[in-house]
Amino acid sequence: MMTPEADLLTVAAADGQDLLTAAEGDWARPVPDCPGWTAADLVGHMGAILGWMETIVTTGQAVPRRNRETPPADQEALTAWYATHLDKTIAVLTAAPPESPAWTFSCLGDHRAGWWRRRLAVELAIHRWDAQHAAGPGTGTTAAPVDGNVAAAGIEEFVTEFLPGLLSQPGIAGLTGLVHLHATDGTSQWWVSLDDKDRAVAVAGHRKADTAIRATRSDLLLWLTNRQPPTVLEIAGQPEVATRWTQLRR
């Protein structure tokens, strides 16, 4: 029986291939959820990220982002380069014990190879959705929802690792109060305090909140990352929290 971490990598491998398939339909297609990027840019970005992760997990050491590889300009070469990095990175993370030490950029001090398993799965899932969403229904490509377990891992990562830094950015206004996130297709629940801009607090489980937000795990993650509108949510309390969320961009 596969461990949950292995399940994440299995989904990541499929999402990585689906991302490439969607992009190959039109390399010059704009990707609305990655402003200024084409499908080729998205594949190039993701391939460089894959190679970067592979090196970090293999060595356990920090690798500056500026040292990431430059993607090939030739589209045929780009496909082979990306596919090679996808296969190698999945293999490296599969072989690495989750508890083995590795540098990460975790704000919680989680410096394990297992941290990268979650990061890889979420990154590939979201950018796969970006590529498919960019293609649109007229091409016969549908942006499939994010796998529920990957989406749950992504929600956890977002509220614990990324949200505090996003809330502390200058110019963020009107995001206050206590928010309860509730997945309608699973057991994932998070209570989030938006009031302390220097140290946002997120706790798994249910607590009393000013605003309750309900949706599938996929829609919650895609809304949190500004890829789905508030219309996909069921909101009780202060709807302005959802409409003002677009201020938080990664």
PAZAPA-4460 file (N, C-alpha, C; in steps of 0.05 Angstrom, whole numbers, plus 32768, in hexadecimal, padded with zeros to 4 digits):
% residues 250
    n_x    n_y    n_z   ca_x   ca_y   ca_z    c_x    c_y    c_z   seq   type   mol
   8011   7FE8   8000   8000   8000   8000   8012   8019   8000     1      M     A
   800B   802C   7FEE   801C   8044   7FEC   8017   8057   8004     2      M     A
   802D   8064   800C   802B   8078   8021   801E   8091   8015     3      T     A
   8013   80A3   8026   8008   80BC   801B   801C   80CC   800B     4      P     A
   8036   80CC   8013   804A   80DA   8005   804E   80CE   7FE9     5      E     A
   804D   80B4   7FE7   8050   80A7   7FCD   8038   80AE   7FBB     6      A     A
   8020   80AF   7FC8   8008   80B7   7FB9   800C   80D3   7FAC     7      D     A
   8017   80E6   7FBB   801C   8100   7FB1   802E   80FF   7F98     8      L     A
   8043   80EF   7F99   8055   80EE   7F83   8048   80E0   7F6B     9      L     A
   8037   80CD   7F6F   8029   80C0   7F59   8018   80D5   7F4B    10      T     A
   8009   80E5   7F59   7FF9   80FA   7F4D   800A   810F   7F40    11      V     A
   8021   8115   7F4C   8033   8129   7F41   803D   8120   7F25    12      A     A
   8044   8107   7F23   804E   80FD   7F09   8039   8100   7EF3    13      A     A
   8020   80FA   7EFA   800A   80FC   7EE6   8005   8119   7EE0    14      A     A
   8004   812B   7EF4   8000   8147   7EF0   8016   8153   7EDE    15      D     A
   802E   814B   7EE4   8045   8155   7ED4   8042   814E   7EB7    16      G     A
   803A   8136   7EB0   8036   812E   7E95   801E   813D   7E88    17      Q     A
   8008   8140   7E97   7FF1   814E   7E8D   7FF7   816C   7E88    18      D     A
   8008   8178   7E98   8010   8193   7E93   801E   8196   7E78    19      L     A
   8030   8184   7E73   803F   8184   7E59   802C   8180   7E42    20      L     A
   801A   816D   7E44   8007   8167   7E2F   7FF6   817F   7E28    21      T     A
   7FEC   818D   7E3C   7FDC   81A5   7E38   7FEC   81BB   7E2A    22      A     A
   8005   81BE   7E33   8016   81D3   7E28   801D   81CE   7E0B    23      A     A
   8022   81B5   7E04   802B   81AE   7DE9   8015   81B4   7DD4    24      E     A
   7FFC   81B7   7DDD   7FE7   81BE   7DCA   7FEB   81D8   7DBD    25      G     A
   7FF8   81EB   7DCA   7FFE   8205   7DBF   8013   8213   7DD1    26      D     A
   802C   8211   7DC9   8041   821B   7DDA   803F   8239   7DDE    27      W     A
   8033   8248   7DCB   8031   8265   7DCD   8018   826E   7DDC    28      A     A
   8008   825C   7DE5   7FEF   8263   7DF3   7FF4   8272   7E0D    29      R     A
   7FE8   8289   7E11   7FEB   8297   7E2B   7FDF   8286   7E42    30      P     A
   7FEB   8289   7E59   7FE1   827B   7E71   7FD6   8290   7E84    31      V     A
   7FBC   8295   7E85   7FB0   82AB   7E94   7FB7   82AB   7EB2    32      P     A
   7FBA   8293   7EBD   7FC0   8292   7EDA   7FDD   8296   7EE1    33      D     A
   7FEE   8298   7ECC   800A   829F   7ECF   800F   82B7   7EBC    34      C     A
   8007   82CF   7EC5   8008   82E6   7EB3   8023   82EA   7EA5    35      P     A
   8022   82EE   7E8B   803A   82F3   7E7B   8047   82DA   7E71    36      G     A
   803D   82C2   7E79   804A   82A9   7E70   803A   829C   7E5A    37      W     A
   8048   828F   7E48   803C   827D   7E35   803E   8260   7E40    38      T     A
   8031   824D   7E31   8033   8231   7E39   8050   8228   7E3A    39      A     A
   8060   8231   7E27   807D   822A   7E26   808B   8235   7E3F    40      A     A
   8084   824E   7E47   8090   8259   7E5F   8089   8249   7E78    41      D     A
   8071   8240   7E79   8068   8230   7E90   8077   8216   7E92    42      L     A
   807A   8208   7E7B   808A   81EF   7E7B   80A7   81F5   7E82    43      V     A
   80B2   820A   7E77   80CE   8211   7E7E   80D1   8217   7E9B    44      G     A
   80BF   8226   7EA7   80C0   822C   7EC3   80BE   8213   7ED4    45      H     A
   80AB   8201   7ECD   80A7   81E9   7EDD   80BF   81D6   7EDA    46      M     A
   80CA   81D4   7EC2   80E1   81C3   7EBE   80F9   81CC   7ECF    47      G     A
   80FD   81E7   7ED0   8113   81F2   7EE0   810E   81ED   7EFE    48      A     A
   80F5   81EF   7F06   80EF   81EA   7F22   80F4   81CC   7F29    49      I     A
   80EC   81BA   7F17   80F1   819E   7F1B   810F   8198   7F1E    50      L     A
   811F   81A3   7F0D   813C   819F   7F0F   8147   81AA   7F29    51      G     A
   813D   81C1   7F31   8145   81CE   7F4A   813F   81BC   7F62    52      W     A
   8126   81B2   7F63   811E   81A0   7F79   812F   8187   7F79    53      M     A
   8134   817C   7F62   8144   8163   7F60   815F   8167   7F6C    54      E     A
   816C   817D   7F66   8187   8182   7F70   8187   8186   7F8E    55      T     A
   8173   8194   7F98   8171   8199   7FB5   816D   817F   7FC4    56      I     A
   815B   816E   7FBB   8156   8155   7FCA   816D   8142   7FC7    57      V     A
   817A   8142   7FB0   8191   8131   7FAC   81A9   8138   7FBF    58      T     A
   81AE   8152   7FC1   81C5   815C   7FD1   81BD   8162   7FED    59      T     A
   81A4   8169   7FF2   819B   8172   800C   81A2   818F   8012    60      G     A
   81AF   819C   7FFE   81B9   81B7   8002   81A8   81CC   7FF4    61      Q     A
   81AA   81E4   7FFD   819C   81FB   7FF0   81A8   8200   7FD5    62      A     A
   8197   8206   7FC1   81A0   820D   7FA7   8192   8228   7FA0    63      V     A
   81A1   823D   7F9A   8194   8257   7F94   8182   8254   7F7C    64      P     A
   816B   8262   7F7D   8158   8261   7F67   8164   826B   7F4D    65      R     A
   8177   827E   7F50   8183   8289   7F37   8194   8274   7F29    66      R     A
   819A   825E   7F36   81AA   8249   7F29   8199   8235   7F1B    67      N     A
   817F   8239   7F19   816F   8226   7F0A   8176   8226   7EEC    68      R     A
   8171   8210   7EE0   8178   820D   7EC3   8168   8220   7EB2    69      E     A
   8173   8227   7E9B   8165   8236   7E87   8157   8222   7E74    70      T     A
   813D   8224   7E70   8130   8211   7E5F   8139   8213   7E42    71      P     A
   8139   81FE   7E33   8140   81FF   7E16   812C   8210   7E07    72      P     A
   8135   821F   7DF3   8123   822F   7DE3   8114   821E   7DCE    73      A     A
   8120   8209   7DC5   8114   81F7   7DB1   80FE   81E7   7DBF    74      D     A
   80E6   81E6   7DB3   80CF   81DA   7DC0   80D2   81BC   7DC2    75      Q     A
   80DE   81AF   7DAE   80E2   8192   7DB0   80F6   818C   7DC7    76      E     A
   810A   819C   7DC8   811E   8198   7DDE   8111   819F   7DF9    77      A     A
   8100   81B2   7DF9   80F2   81BA   7E12   80E1   81A2   7E1D    78      L     A
   80D3   8195   7E0B   80C3   817E   7E13   80D5   8168   7E20    79      T     A
   80EA   8161   7E13   80FC   814C   7E1D   8109   8154   7E37    80      A     A
   8112   816D   7E39   811F   8178   7E51   810C   8177   7E69    81      W     A
   80F3   8180   7E65   80E0   8180   7E7A   80D9   8164   7E83    82      Y     A
   80D4   8152   7E6F   80CD   8136   7E76   80E3   8128   7E86    83      A     A
   80FC   812E   7E7E   8112   8122   7E8D   8113   812B   7EA9    84      T     A
   8110   8146   7EAE   8110   8150   7EC9   80F8   8146   7ED9    85      H     A
   80E1   8143   7ECC   80CA   8139   7EDB   80D0   811C   7EE5    86      L     A
   80D9   810B   7ED3   80DF   80EF   7EDB   80F5   80EE   7EF1    87      D     A
   810A   80FD   7EED   8120   80FC   7F01   8118   8107   7F1C    88      K     A
   8108   811C   7F1C   8100   8128   7F36   80ED   8116   7F45    89      T     A
   80DA   810A   7F37   80C8   80F6   7F43   80D8   80DF   7F4F    90      I     A
   80EC   80D5   7F3F   80FC   80BF   7F48   810D   80C6   7F61    91      A     A
   8119   80DD   7F61   8129   80E6   7F77   8119   80E9   7F91    92      V     A
   8101   80F5   7F8E   80F0   80F8   7FA6   80E4   80DE   7FAF    93      L     A
   80DF   80CC   7F9D   80D5   80B1   7FA5   80EA   80A2   7FB4    94      T     A
   8103   80A5   7FAC   8119   8096   7FB9   8121   80A2   7FD4    95      A     A
   811E   80BC   7FD7   8127   80CA   7FEF   8114   80C5   8006    96      A     A
   811E   80BA   801D   810D   80B7   8034   8101   80D2   803C    97      P     A
   80E7   80D3   8042   80DA   80ED   8048   80E7   80FC   805F    98      P     A
   80F3   80EE   8072   80FF   80FB   808A   811C   8103   8085    99      E     A
   8127   80FC   806E   8143   8104   8069   8146   8122   8067   100      S     A
   815C   812C   8072   815F   814A   8073   8164   8155   8057   101      P     A
   8157   816C   8052   815B   817B   8039   8154   8198   803E   102      A     A
   8162   81AA   8031   815B   81C6   8033   8140   81CB   8027   103      W     A
   8130   81DC   8034   8116   81E5   8029   8114   8203   802F   104      T     A
   8100   820F   8023   80FA   822B   802B   80E2   822D   803D   105      F     A
   80DD   8218   804D   80C7   8217   8060   80CA   822D   8075   106      S     A
   80B5   823C   8079   80B6   8250   808F   80B1   8244   80AA   107      C     A
   80AA   822A   80AA   80A5   821B   80C3   80BE   820B   80CB   108      L     A
   80D3   820C   80BB   80EB   81FE   80C2   80EA   81E0   80BC   109      G     A
   80D9   81D8   80A9   80D7   81BC   80A1   80EC   81B7   808B   110      D     A
   8102   81AA   8093   8118   81A6   8080   811B   8188   807B   111      H     A
   8107   817C   806E   8107   8160   8067   8101   815C   8049   112      R     A
   810A   8146   803F   8104   8140   8023   80E6   813E   801E   113      A     A
   80D8   8134   8033   80BB   8132   8030   80AD   814C   802B   114      G     A
   80B8   8162   8034   80AD   817C   802F   80AB   8181   8011   115      W     A
   80C0   8178   8003   80C1   817D   7FE6   80AD   816B   7FD8   116      W     A
   80A5   8154   7FE3   8091   8144   7FD6   8077   8153   7FD4   117      R     A
   806F   815F   7FEA   8056   816F   7FE9   8059   8187   7FD7   118      R     A
   8070   8195   7FD8   8074   81AD   7FC7   8073   81A6   7FAA   119      R     A
   807F   8190   7FA2   807F   8187   7F86   8063   8181   7F7D   120      L     A
   8054   8171   7F8D   8039   8169   7F85   8027   8181   7F82   121      A     A
   8029   8194   7F94   8017   81AB   7F93   801F   81BD   7F7B   122      V     A
   8038   81C2   7F77   8042   81D3   7F61   8039   81C8   7F46   123      E     A
   803D   81AE   7F43   8036   81A2   7F29   8018   81A2   7F25   124      L     A
   8009   819C   7F3A   7FEB   819C   7F38   7FE0   81B7   7F30   125      A     A
   7FEA   81CC   7F3C   7FE0   81E7   7F36   7FE8   81EF   7F1A   126      I     A
   8001   81EA   7F13   8009   81F3   7EF8   7FFD   81E0   7EE2   127      H     A
   7FF8   81C8   7EE8   7FE8   81B7   7ED5   7FCD   81C3   7ED1   128      R     A
   7FC0   81CB   7EE6   7FA6   81D9   7EE4   7FA9   81F2   7ED3   129      W     A
   7FBE   8202   7ED8   7FC2   821A   7EC8   7FC4   8214   7EAA   130      D     A
   7FD3   8200   7EA3   7FD7   81F9   7E87   7FBD   81EF   7E7B   131      A     A
   7FAE   81DF   7E89   7F95   81D5   7E7E   7F80   81EB   7E7D   132      Q     A
   7F7F   81FC   7E91   7F6C   8213   7E91   7F72   8226   7E7B   133      H     A
   7F8C   822A   7E74   7F93   823C   7E5E   7F8A   8231   7E44   134      A     A
   7F8A   8216   7E41   7F82   820A   7E27   7F64   820F   7E22   135      A     A
   7F54   820C   7E37   7F37   8213   7E34   7F27   81FD   7E27   136      G     A
   7F0D   81FD   7E2B   7EFC   81E8   7E20   7EFB   81E6   7E02   137      P     A
   7F01   81FC   7DF4   7F00   81FB   7DD7   7F16   81E9   7DCB   138      G     A
   7F2A   81E2   7DDB   7F3F   81D1   7DD1   7F3B   81B4   7DD8   139      T     A
   7F25   81AE   7DE7   7F20   8193   7DF0   7F2F   818C   7E09   140      G     A
   7F3C   81A0   7E15   7F4B   819C   7E2E   7F3B   81A8   7E45   141      T     A
   7F37   8198   7E5A   7F28   81A2   7E72   7F3C   81A4   7E89   142      T     A
   7F3A   81B9   7E98   7F4A   81BC   7EB0   7F3F   81AB   7EC6   143      A     A
   7F4A   8193   7ECA   7F40   8181   7EDE   7F46   818B   7EFA   144      A     A
   7F34   8185   7F0D   7F39   818E   7F28   7F54   8182   7F33   145      P     A
   7F5F   8190   7F46   7F77   8185   7F54   7F6F   816D   7F64   146      V     A
   7F80   8158   7F63   7F7B   8140   7F73   7F75   8149   7F90   147      D     A
   7F61   813C   7F9D   7F58   8145   7FB7   7F6E   8144   7FCC   148      G     A
   7F7E   812F   7FCD   7F93   812C   7FE1   7FA9   8141   7FDC   149      N     A
   7FB0   8146   7FC2   7FC4   815A   7FBC   7FB9   8176   7FC4   150      V     A
   7F9F   817A   7FBE   7F94   8194   7FC5   7F94   8199   7FE3   151      A     A
   7F8E   8184   7FF2   7F8E   8186   8010   7FAA   818D   8019   152      A     A
   7FBE   8180   800D   7FDA   8186   8014   7FE1   81A2   800C   153      A     A
   7FD6   81AC   7FF6   7FDC   81C7   7FED   7FCF   81DC   7FFE   154      G     A
   7FB7   81D6   8008   7FAA   81E9   801B   7FBA   81EB   8034   155      I     A
   7FC3   81D4   803F   7FD3   81D5   8057   7FED   81E5   8052   156      E     A
   7FFA   81E0   803C   8012   81EE   8035   800D   820C   8033   157      E     A
   7FF8   8214   8025   7FF2   8230   8021   7FED   823F   803B   158      F     A
   7FDC   8234   804D   7FD4   8243   8065   7FEA   8243   807A   159      V     A
   7FFC   822F   8079   8011   822E   808E   802C   823A   8084   160      T     A
   8032   8235   806B   804C   823D   8060   804C   8258   8052   161      E     A
   8037   825E   8043   8037   8275   8031   8026   828D   803A   162      F     A
   800F   8287   8047   7FFD   829C   804E   8009   82B1   8061   163      L     A
   8018   82A9   8075   8023   82BE   8087   8034   82D3   8077   164      P     A
   8045   82CA   8065   8055   82DD   8055   8044   82EE   8043   165      G     A
   802F   82E2   8037   801E   82F2   8025   800E   8307   8034   166      L     A
   8005   8301   804C   7FF6   8314   805C   8007   832B   8066   167      L     A
   8021   8326   8069   8033   833A   8073   803D   834E   805E   168      S     A
   8035   8349   8045   803E   835B   802F   8031   8377   8033   169      Q     A
   803F   838C   802B   8033   83A6   802D   801B   83A9   801A   170      P     A
   8007   83B9   8023   7FF1   83BE   8011   7FDA   83AB   8013   171      G     A
   7FDC   8396   8023   7FC6   8383   8027   7FB1   8390   8039   172      I     A
   7F99   8393   8030   7F84   83A1   803F   7F6A   8391   8040   173      A     A
   7F5D   8393   8057   7F42   8388   8059   7F40   836A   805E   174      G     A
   7F56   835C   8061   7F56   8340   8067   7F5A   833C   8085   175      L     A
   7F45   8339   8093   7F46   8337   80B1   7F32   8321   80BA   176      T     A
   7F34   831A   80D3   7F21   8308   80DF   7F2B   82EB   80DF   177      G     A
   7F19   82D9   80E8   7F1E   82BD   80EA   7F0F   82AE   80D4   178      L     A
   7F1D   829D   80C6   7F11   828F   80AF   7F13   8271   80B3   179      V     A
   7EFD   8263   80AD   7EFC   8246   80AF   7EF9   823B   8092   180      H     A
   7F0D   822C   8089   7F0D   821F   806F   7F03   8202   8073   181      L     A
   7EEF   81FA   8063   7EE3   81E0   8067   7EE1   81D2   804C   182      H     A
   7EEE   81BC   8048   7EEC   81AD   802F   7ED2   819D   802F   183      A     A
   7EC3   819F   8019   7EA9   8191   8018   7EAD   8174   800E   184      T     A
   7EC4   816D   8004   7EC9   8152   7FF9   7EDE   8143   8009   185      D     A
   7EE2   814B   8022   7EF5   813D   8033   7EF4   8148   804F   186      G     A
   7F08   8141   805F   7F08   8148   807B   7F19   8161   8081   187      T     A
   7F25   816C   806C   7F37   8183   8071   7F28   819B   807B   188      S     A
   7F32   81A6   8092   7F27   81BF   809D   7F3E   81CF   80A8   189      Q     A
   7F3D   81E9   80A4   7F52   81FA   80AF   7F45   8213   80BB   190      W     A
   7F50   821B   80D2   7F48   8235   80DE   7F5F   8248   80DB   191      W     A
   7F5A   825F   80D0   7F6F   8272   80C9   7F69   828D   80D5   192      V     A
   7F7C   8299   80E3   7F79   82B4   80ED   7F88   82C7   80DA   193      S     A
   7F7A   82DB   80D0   7F86   82EF   80BE   7F8E   8309   80CC   194      L     A
   7F8B   8309   80E7   7F8D   8323   80F5   7FAA   832B   80FC   195      D     A
   7FBB   8318   8100   7FD7   831E   8107   7FE8   831D   80ED   196      D     A
   7FEE   8334   80E1   7FFB   8334   80C7   8018   832A   80C9   197      K     A
   8024   832B   80E1   803F   8322   80E3   8041   8304   80E9   198      D     A
   802B   82F8   80F1   802C   82DB   80F8   8010   82CF   80F5   199      R     A
   8008   82CC   80DC   7FEE   82BF   80D7   7FED   82A3   80E2   200      A     A
   7FD7   829C   80EE   7FD5   8282   80FC   7FC1   8271   80EC   201      V     A
   7FC9   8258   80E7   7FB8   8244   80DA   7FB9   822B   80EA   202      A     A
   7FA1   8220   80F1   7F9F   8208   8101   7F8C   81F5   80F4   203      V     A
   7F95   81DC   80F1   7F84   81C7   80E5   7F6C   81C2   80F8   204      A     A
   7F54   81BF   80EC   7F3C   81B9   80FB   7F28   81D0   80FB   205      G     A
   7F13   81CC   810B   7EFD   81DF   810B   7EFE   81F0   8125   206      H     A
   7EFB   820A   8121   7EF8   821C   8138   7EE3   8231   812F   207      R     A
   7ED9   8240   8142   7EC6   8255   813C   7ED5   826B   812C   208      K     A
   7EC7   8275   8117   7ED4   8288   8105   7EC0   829D   80FC   209      A     A
   7ECA   82B4   80F2   7EB8   82C9   80E8   7EAD   82C2   80CD   210      D     A
   7EBD   82B3   80BE   7EB5   82AB   80A2   7EBA   828E   809D   211      T     A
   7EA7   8280   8093   7EAB   8264   808B   7EAA   8262   806D   212      A     A
   7EBE   8254   8062   7EC0   8251   8045   7EC1   8233   803F   213      I     A
   7EAE   822A   802E   7EAC   820E   8027   7EAE   820A   8009   214      R     A
   7EBD   81F5   8001   7EBF   81EE   7FE5   7ECE   81D3   7FE4   215      A     A
   7ED0   81C7   7FCC   7EE1   81AF   7FCA   7EFE   81B6   7FD0   216      T     A
   7F0D   81A2   7FD5   7F2A   81A7   7FDB   7F37   81B4   7FC3   217      R     A
   7F31   81AB   7FAB   7F3D   81B7   7F93   7F35   81D5   7F91   218      S     A
   7F1B   81DB   7F93   7F13   81F7   7F91   7F1E   8208   7FA7   219      D     A
   7F20   81FE   7FBF   7F2C   820E   7FD4   7F49   8215   7FCE   220      L     A
   7F59   8201   7FC5   7F74   8207   7FBE   7F77   821A   7FA7   221      L     A
   7F67   8216   7F92   7F68   8228   7F7B   7F5E   8244   7F81   222      L     A
   7F4B   8246   7F94   7F43   8261   7F9D   7F59   826E   7FAE   223      W     A
   7F64   825F   7FC0   7F7A   826A   7FD1   7F91   8275   7FC0   224      L     A
   7F96   8268   7FAA   7FAC   8270   7F98   7FA3   8282   7F81   225      T     A
   7F8B   828D   7F84   7F80   82A1   7F71   7F7C   8295   7F55   226      N     A
   7F73   827C   7F54   7F6D   8270   7F3A   7F4F   826A   7F37   227      R     A
   7F3F   826C   7F4B   7F23   8268   7F4A   7F15   8280   7F57   228      Q     A
   7EFF   828A   7F4D   7EF1   82A1   7F59   7EE1   8299   7F72   229      P     A
   7ED9   82AC   7F82   7ECA   82A6   7F9A   7EAF   8298   7F94   230      P     A
   7EA6   8299   7F7B   7E8D   828C   7F74   7E8D   826E   7F77   231      T     A
   7EA5   8262   7F79   7EA6   8244   7F7D   7EA3   823E   7F9B   232      V     A
   7EA1   8251   7FAC   7EA1   824D   7FC9   7E85   8250   7FD4   233      L     A
   7E80   8243   7FEB   7E69   8249   7FFC   7E74   8259   8013   234      E     A
   7E6A   8271   8017   7E75   8284   802B   7E5F   828B   803F   235      I     A
   7E66   8289   8058   7E55   8292   806E   7E65   82A5   807F   236      A     A
   7E5B   82BD   8083   7E6A   82D1   8093   7E70   82EA   8083   237      G     A
   7E8A   82EE   807E   7E93   8306   8071   7E9D   8300   8054   238      Q     A
   7E8C   8303   8040   7E93   82FD   8025   7EAB   830D   801A   239      P     A
   7EAF   8325   8026   7EC5   8336   801C   7EE0   8329   8020   240      E     A
   7EE2   8316   8033   7EFC   8308   8036   7F03   82FA   801C   241      V     A
   7EF0   82ED   8010   7EF5   82DE   7FF7   7EFB   82F1   7FE0   242      A     A
   7EEC   8307   7FDE   7EF0   8319   7FC7   7F0A   8329   7FC9   243      T     A
   7F14   832C   7FE2   7F2D   833B   7FE5   7F46   8329   7FE4   244      R     A
   7F41   830F   7FE1   7F57   82FC   7FE2   7F6B   8300   7FCB   245      W     A
   7F61   830C   7FB5   7F73   830F   7F9D   7F8B   8321   7FA3   246      T     A
   7F8B   832F   7FB9   7FA2   833F   7FC1   7FBA   832D   7FC6   247      Q     A
   7FB5   8314   7FCE   7FCB   8302   7FD6   7FD4   82F2   7FBE   248      L     A
   7FEB   82FA   7FB3   7FF6   82ED   7F9B   8011   82E3   7FA1   249      R     A
   8017   82CA   7F97   8031   82BE   7F9A   8040   82C0   7F80   250      R     A
***
